[in-house]
Amino acid sequence: MIGWLLQIFIYIVIIDVILSWIPEVRRQEWAQTLHKIADAPQKPIRDLLPQGMPLDPTPMIVILICQLLVSLF
């Protein structure tokens, strides 16, 4: 059950990353809700990384952590 939820969360993060490249869609309410869900675990990791990086590796880090947890469950 936990592994299944983590897989769904991984898909949410991937969709959020794709939507970040489409600003017109980003303004819609469902996309903002999706961003809030995906961004919650990314904020603490983003705070640990140096500012001003050209690409944000936070989604990749979150996906890797989720994949490690899926392999445990």
Helices and strands as residue ranges (DSSP letters): H 2-19, H 23-26, H 29-39, H 42-48, H 58-72
